[in-house]
């Protein structure tokens, strides 16, 4: 009897979780009703991200801050990248970059910084030049030169009589011509140009619970600036750093694709906190001013990967060493 009850509870949890995919999918009478929750569902829906437990400083026996690079080209990291089409209407899913940018523009995300140490805050206005670049193509410049007076009209003067004296007054020039949009090259950075994400996290051994844990602190999309789009070997930059604990509610509302069961999508908050991705450590806090692995393992990608694994194994080994007598 107890086993049947447990199975019933488990199936109920699965069914309630499956409603995240497309609400009202099986009950909708018209396509417009798909994705809309009923009043009863809204009342019973009490879905929040799992809160972090309080950790006292004295309970942290060992701690190490590391920085990792998540390469979007790896298949395991695809849920962070797709869908890249922002016009993907009728679906609940968006790429992680689209979720971040949309909420930064709307003001829902305010903990945005220029560096991973959270020294200087940034607004979308401060970094707008990184996302949009407008330039005139060579054909447009030639057209302007050929019709220079139309685009830069010069004001003229005339002599008029005022009373018994003659004065010179300026005649307003004709409105400047507007260049045809075909001569304008406008580049906009969107989710398709994201090459990866950098994350900053803290590994620590909780002596009260006797286990090694991880806490994600910040995330940063990596991509070329808008002006570099289309160029060969374009350099990528850190677009912005977001303090992760401050955006958990927003990421919990955004769903990523679950390849094993589309009826149970995973939230970005769950995906990142449970480390369902692959990242390579490119820096750890150290006495040399937190220098990069590439700074002391130069011009050797294999040694950099081996050093990354060494740092990872050093952290993992601490937990196992605690149980060796």
C-alpha positions as CSV (number, residue, x, y, z in Angstrom):
1,X,0.0,0.0,0.0
2,X,2.8,2.4,0.9
3,X,4.5,1.6,-2.4
4,X,1.4,2.5,-4.3
5,X,1.1,5.8,-2.4
6,X,4.7,6.6,-3.2
7,X,4.1,5.9,-6.9
8,X,1.0,8.1,-6.9
9,X,2.9,11.0,-5.3
10,X,5.8,10.6,-7.7
11,X,3.4,10.6,-10.7
12,X,1.6,13.6,-9.4
13,X,4.9,15.5,-9.1
14,X,5.8,14.5,-12.7
15,X,2.4,15.7,-14.0
16,X,2.7,19.0,-12.2
17,X,6.2,19.6,-13.4
18,X,5.2,18.7,-17.0
19,X,2.8,21.7,-17.1
20,X,5.9,23.9,-17.6
21,X,6.3,22.7,-21.2
22,X,3.2,24.3,-22.8
23,X,0.5,25.0,-20.3
24,X,-3.0,23.8,-21.2
25,X,-1.7,21.9,-24.3
26,X,-4.0,18.9,-23.9
27,X,-7.0,20.9,-22.8
28,X,-6.9,23.7,-25.3
29,X,-9.9,23.9,-27.7
30,X,-8.1,26.4,-30.0
31,X,-4.4,27.1,-30.7
32,X,-4.8,30.5,-28.9
33,X,-5.4,28.7,-25.6
34,X,-2.1,26.8,-25.8
35,X,0.4,28.2,-23.3
36,X,-2.3,30.1,-21.3
37,X,-2.8,28.8,-17.7
38,X,-6.3,28.5,-16.4
39,X,-7.3,30.5,-13.3
40,X,-7.0,27.3,-11.2
41,X,-3.5,26.7,-12.4
42,X,-2.4,30.3,-11.6
43,X,-3.8,30.0,-8.1
44,X,-2.1,26.6,-7.4
45,X,1.2,27.6,-9.1
46,X,3.7,28.4,-6.4
47,X,6.9,27.8,-8.4
48,X,10.0,29.6,-7.1
49,X,13.7,28.8,-7.4
50,X,15.1,26.6,-4.7
51,X,16.6,29.1,-2.2
52,X,20.2,28.8,-1.2
53,X,20.8,27.6,2.3
54,X,22.6,29.9,4.7
55,X,26.3,29.1,5.0
56,X,28.2,30.6,7.9
57,X,31.8,31.6,7.3
58,X,33.0,29.3,10.0
59,X,31.4,26.3,8.2
60,X,33.6,26.8,5.1
61,X,36.7,24.6,5.7
62,X,38.1,25.2,2.3
63,X,37.2,27.6,-0.5
64,X,38.5,28.3,-4.0
65,X,37.2,30.7,-6.6
66,X,37.5,29.6,-10.2
67,X,36.6,31.0,-13.6
68,X,35.3,28.7,-16.4
69,X,34.6,29.1,-20.1
70,X,31.6,27.4,-21.5
71,X,32.0,26.7,-25.2
72,X,28.7,26.9,-27.1
73,X,30.0,24.7,-29.9
74,X,29.9,21.7,-27.5
75,X,26.7,19.7,-27.9
76,X,26.1,19.5,-24.1
77,X,26.0,23.3,-24.0
78,X,23.4,23.7,-26.8
79,X,20.5,24.4,-24.4
80,X,22.3,27.7,-23.5
81,X,22.5,28.7,-27.1
82,X,19.3,27.7,-28.9
83,X,16.9,29.0,-30.1
84,X,18.9,31.8,-31.7
85,X,15.9,33.2,-33.7
86,X,14.3,35.9,-31.6
87,X,11.2,35.7,-33.8
88,X,10.6,32.1,-32.6
89,X,7.0,33.0,-31.7
90,X,4.5,30.8,-30.0
91,X,7.1,29.1,-27.8
92,X,8.2,29.6,-24.3
93,X,11.9,29.1,-25.0
94,X,14.5,31.7,-25.6
95,X,18.3,31.6,-25.7
96,X,20.0,32.5,-22.5
97,X,21.5,35.6,-24.1
98,X,18.1,36.8,-25.3
99,X,16.7,36.4,-21.8
100,X,19.5,38.4,-20.3
101,X,19.4,41.2,-22.9
102,X,15.6,41.5,-22.8
103,X,15.6,41.9,-19.0
104,X,18.5,44.3,-18.9
105,X,16.7,46.5,-21.4
106,X,13.5,46.4,-19.4
107,X,15.3,47.2,-16.2
108,X,14.5,43.9,-14.5
109,X,18.2,43.0,-14.3
110,X,20.2,45.8,-12.7
111,X,23.2,44.0,-11.2
112,X,25.3,44.3,-14.4
113,X,29.0,45.0,-14.2
114,X,31.9,45.7,-16.4
115,X,34.2,43.2,-14.7
116,X,34.1,40.0,-12.8
117,X,35.0,41.7,-9.5
118,X,31.8,43.8,-9.6
119,X,33.6,47.1,-9.4
120,X,31.7,49.2,-11.9
121,X,28.1,49.0,-12.8
122,X,26.9,49.2,-16.4
123,X,23.6,50.1,-18.0
124,X,22.4,49.0,-21.4
125,X,23.0,52.6,-22.6
126,X,26.7,52.3,-21.5
127,X,27.3,49.3,-23.7
128,X,24.9,50.0,-26.6
129,X,27.8,50.5,-29.0
130,X,28.8,46.9,-28.4
131,X,25.4,45.7,-29.7
132,X,24.7,48.0,-32.6
133,X,27.0,49.4,-35.2
134,X,25.9,51.6,-38.2
135,X,28.2,52.6,-41.0
136,X,28.0,53.9,-44.6
137,X,29.3,51.5,-47.3
138,X,31.7,52.6,-49.9
139,X,29.0,53.0,-52.6
140,X,27.1,55.3,-50.2
141,X,30.2,57.4,-49.6
142,X,30.7,57.8,-53.3
143,X,27.0,58.8,-53.7
144,X,27.4,61.4,-51.0
145,X,30.5,62.8,-52.7
146,X,28.7,63.0,-56.1
147,X,25.7,64.8,-54.5
148,X,27.6,66.7,-51.8
149,X,25.4,69.9,-52.0
150,X,22.3,67.8,-51.4
151,X,23.6,66.3,-48.2
152,X,25.4,69.4,-46.9
153,X,23.5,72.4,-48.4
154,X,25.1,75.8,-47.8
155,X,23.0,78.6,-46.5
156,X,22.7,81.7,-48.8
157,X,22.5,85.4,-48.0
158,X,20.5,88.2,-49.4
159,X,20.3,92.0,-49.0
160,X,17.1,93.4,-47.7
161,X,16.1,97.0,-46.9
162,X,15.0,97.8,-43.4
163,X,13.9,101.4,-43.2
164,X,16.6,103.5,-44.7
165,X,19.4,100.9,-44.4
166,X,20.2,97.7,-46.2
167,X,21.1,94.6,-44.1
168,X,22.3,91.1,-45.0
169,X,20.2,88.2,-43.8
170,X,20.8,84.5,-44.0
171,X,18.3,82.4,-46.0
172,X,17.7,79.0,-44.5
173,X,19.2,76.2,-46.6
174,X,17.1,73.4,-48.1
175,X,16.7,70.3,-45.9
176,X,19.6,67.9,-46.2
177,X,19.0,64.8,-48.3
178,X,18.6,61.5,-46.5
179,X,20.8,58.6,-47.6
180,X,19.0,55.6,-49.0
181,X,18.9,52.6,-46.5
182,X,20.6,50.4,-49.2
183,X,23.8,52.4,-48.6
184,X,23.7,51.9,-44.8
185,X,25.3,48.9,-43.2
186,X,23.7,48.2,-39.8
187,X,25.0,45.4,-37.7
188,X,23.3,44.2,-34.6
189,X,24.6,41.7,-32.1
190,X,22.1,38.9,-31.4
191,X,22.1,35.4,-29.9
192,X,23.5,33.8,-33.0
193,X,26.9,35.5,-32.5
194,X,27.5,34.3,-29.0
195,X,30.6,32.1,-28.8
196,X,30.3,31.1,-25.2
197,X,29.9,32.2,-21.6
198,X,32.3,32.8,-18.8
199,X,31.2,32.0,-15.3
200,X,32.7,32.7,-11.9
201,X,32.0,30.3,-9.1
202,X,33.1,29.3,-5.6
203,X,33.9,25.7,-4.6
204,X,33.8,25.2,-0.9
205,X,33.8,22.3,1.6
206,X,31.0,22.6,4.1
207,X,32.3,21.0,7.3
208,X,28.9,21.0,8.9
209,X,27.4,18.8,6.1
210,X,30.8,17.2,5.2
211,X,30.6,17.7,1.4
212,X,32.0,19.7,-1.4
213,X,29.6,22.3,-2.9
214,X,29.6,24.8,-5.6
215,X,28.0,28.3,-5.8
216,X,27.7,30.2,-9.0
217,X,28.5,33.9,-8.6
218,X,28.5,35.5,-12.0
219,X,28.0,34.9,-15.7
220,X,29.2,36.7,-18.7
221,X,28.3,36.3,-22.4
222,X,31.3,36.3,-24.8
223,X,31.0,37.5,-28.4
224,X,32.6,39.9,-30.9
225,X,31.4,43.5,-30.8
226,X,28.9,44.5,-33.4
227,X,31.5,46.4,-35.4
228,X,33.5,43.2,-35.7
229,X,30.7,41.0,-37.0
230,X,31.5,39.4,-40.4
231,X,35.3,39.9,-40.1
232,X,37.6,37.0,-40.3
233,X,39.2,36.1,-36.9
234,X,37.2,38.7,-35.1
235,X,38.2,39.2,-31.5
236,X,35.6,38.3,-28.8
237,X,35.1,40.3,-25.7
238,X,33.4,40.0,-22.3
239,X,30.1,41.9,-23.0
240,X,29.0,42.3,-19.4
241,X,29.1,40.4,-16.1
242,X,25.8,39.7,-14.2
243,X,25.7,38.8,-10.5
244,X,24.0,35.5,-10.7
245,X,22.1,35.3,-7.3
246,X,20.3,38.5,-8.2
247,X,18.8,37.0,-11.4
248,X,17.7,33.6,-10.2
249,X,14.0,34.4,-10.2
250,X,14.2,35.7,-13.8
251,X,16.2,32.6,-15.0
252,X,13.8,30.3,-13.2
253,X,10.9,31.7,-15.4
254,X,13.0,31.1,-18.6
255,X,13.0,27.5,-19.9
256,X,15.7,25.6,-21.7
257,X,15.1,22.6,-23.9
258,X,15.2,19.1,-22.4
259,X,16.3,16.7,-25.1
260,X,15.2,13.6,-23.1
261,X,11.7,14.8,-22.3
262,X,10.2,17.9,-24.0
263,X,7.3,17.8,-21.5
264,X,9.6,18.6,-18.7
265,X,11.8,21.6,-19.8
266,X,14.6,22.7,-17.4
267,X,14.9,26.2,-16.2
268,X,18.1,28.1,-16.8
269,X,18.5,28.5,-13.0
270,X,18.3,24.8,-12.5
271,X,20.5,24.0,-15.5
272,X,23.3,26.3,-14.3
273,X,23.1,25.5,-10.6
274,X,23.1,21.8,-11.2
275,X,26.1,22.3,-13.6
276,X,24.5,20.6,-16.6
277,X,27.1,22.0,-18.9
278,X,30.8,21.6,-19.7
279,X,33.3,24.3,-18.9
280,X,37.0,24.6,-18.9
281,X,38.7,26.4,-16.0
282,X,40.8,29.3,-17.5
283,X,41.7,31.0,-14.2
284,X,41.8,30.4,-10.5
285,X,42.4,32.8,-7.7
286,X,46.1,32.8,-6.9
287,X,49.0,34.8,-5.4
288,X,49.9,36.2,-8.8
289,X,46.9,38.5,-9.0
290,X,44.6,35.8,-10.3
291,X,46.6,35.4,-13.5
292,X,45.1,33.4,-16.4
293,X,46.3,29.8,-17.1
294,X,47.2,31.1,-20.6
295,X,49.6,33.6,-19.0
296,X,51.9,30.9,-17.7
297,X,51.1,28.1,-20.1
298,X,51.7,30.1,-23.3
299,X,51.3,28.9,-26.9
300,X,50.4,25.4,-25.8
301,X,46.7,24.6,-25.8
302,X,47.2,21.0,-24.7
303,X,49.1,22.1,-21.6
304,X,46.4,24.6,-20.8
305,X,43.8,21.9,-20.9
306,X,46.0,19.7,-18.7
307,X,46.5,22.6,-16.2
308,X,42.7,23.2,-16.2
309,X,42.2,19.5,-15.3
310,X,44.9,19.7,-12.6
311,X,43.1,22.6,-10.9
312,X,39.8,20.8,-11.1
313,X,41.2,17.6,-9.7
314,X,42.9,19.5,-6.9
315,X,39.6,20.8,-5.8
316,X,37.9,17.4,-6.1
317,X,40.6,15.7,-4.2
318,X,40.1,17.8,-1.1
319,X,36.8,16.1,-0.4
320,X,38.0,12.6,-0.9
321,X,41.1,13.4,1.2
322,X,38.9,14.4,4.1
323,X,37.6,10.8,4.4
324,X,41.0,9.1,4.2
325,X,42.5,7.9,7.5
